[in-house]
Each structure stands twice: as structure tokens, then as C-alpha cells.
Amino acid sequence: MDRAVIYIRVSTQEQAIGGVSLKDQEAKLKAYCQLTDLEPVKVIREEGISAAKPLGTRPGGQELLNMVKRGEVGHVVALKLDRLFRDAEDALRESKAWDKASIALHLVDMGGQALNTASAMGRFFLNTMAGFAELERNLISERTEAAMQYKKKHREAYSPVPFGFDREGDNLTENKAELKAVQLIKKWRAKGWTLQRIATELTGRRINTKQGGKWHPGTVRYILQNNLYAEAV
């Protein structure tokens, strides 16, 4: 079946920094379809959608999956792997299901080459690429966490400024009044109070959050789990 659905996506950040536009992606993918004798029956556009969202949770992604499920197309055409999928797990799960349904995935711009999972070699390279993408994602996460822990340990400023501290230049300085509230939170939690009870008590005492609003259980949990307060309180 030579009927194809074209999927194009840009995130909000990519739009802000002048990334590949929807128009450019569409032109490249239509040209690819013409060269490979595919009939593009639908172009699905996702604008301002992050790749962090799984394909099935995006409006356009759900439309694509429904078209595949109904057997309306035999090919899915996208510019790169990260246009479609959040991570390796997401990519492999969907592509394996498409393989069983004889749906071919085409990734048009893979370092100047096109990848087509209709062939065994294409499926092999997809699995390899997805694995490396997952590795890179995990390495970035580890580096980010290490940088955050360094900043906390050396009282360097980071955004948003945490409750209990104020920012002075590139450093964090203690906010005595807010740190007293942190002490209360830890004291009440040690007594067995629920997160909701603590949040309600703080709000009732008119102790504002860093943003000036009322307290929520999630805000209390974040403070209790943040090791930034281990030495400060």
C-alpha cells in the first residue's frame, strides 16, 4: 500500500530560536514521497508541541495512530526520529507494532540519508539509533542533576529561587523568616502530620510561599525532599 501520512512537528522552543519550520519539513517530505512513489494522503501538523509528550498524547499524534490502526495508510513519513518519538522506549514500541501491521516508517533526514523500516537493515538502524538517543537522554539527565547538586552544595543561585533563600547576584543567601517556616514543616511532619494538614496550617498562619500564594501538599513535599535544607535548617 503506497498511501502515506506525513507527520511534521515543531516545539515552542524551536520556534523561538528559529528551528526547522513546519513549512520546510512539509516541503522536504512531499519531495521524498514524490521520489519514492508514495501518495501523501494526509499532512499532520503539530505546532508548539514538545517531544517530551508521547506520540499518543499529542492531538496530531493520536490522529496519526488512528489512521494507522484503521489501515488507511501503509507508510508514516517524518523528518527525523525526534519529530515523532519522546525516547527509545516510545519509538521501539510503536515501530514494532507498525512492523506487525506492515506499516513502514520513513525518516527522511538521517545525516543526509533516508531510513526505511520496510527493510531489515532499516529496522536494525532504527533500533540502534533509538538506543543511542536513550543513552544521550540519560547522560544529559545525569549531568543536569550533578550540576544542580553542585549549585545547592555551594549555595549558587538557580532558578526558581528556592523557598528559604534570596538571590544576591550569583549566590543564595538565607532568608531567616522563611527558614523558620521550613523548621515548622519538618517539625510537624516528624509529628506525623499529613502534607495537606501542614499546607493548611501554613496558609492559615498567613505564611506565604515564595510566589506569595497559598500552600499545597506538593509544595510541602518538595521542601521535605530537597536536600538544600539539610545544612540550612
Secondary structure, DSSP 8 states (H G I E B T S, - for coil): --EEEEEEEE-HHHHHTT---HHHHHHHHHHHHHHTT-EEEEEEEEES--TTS-GGGSHHHHHHHHHHHTT--SEEEESSHHHH-SSHHHHHHHHHHHHHTT-EEEEEEETTEEEETTSHHHHHHHHHHHHHHHHHHHHHHHHHHHHHHHHHHTTB--SS--TTEEEETTEEEE-HHHHHHHHHHHHHHHTT--HHHHHHHHHHTT---TTSS---HHHHHHHHH-TTHHHH-
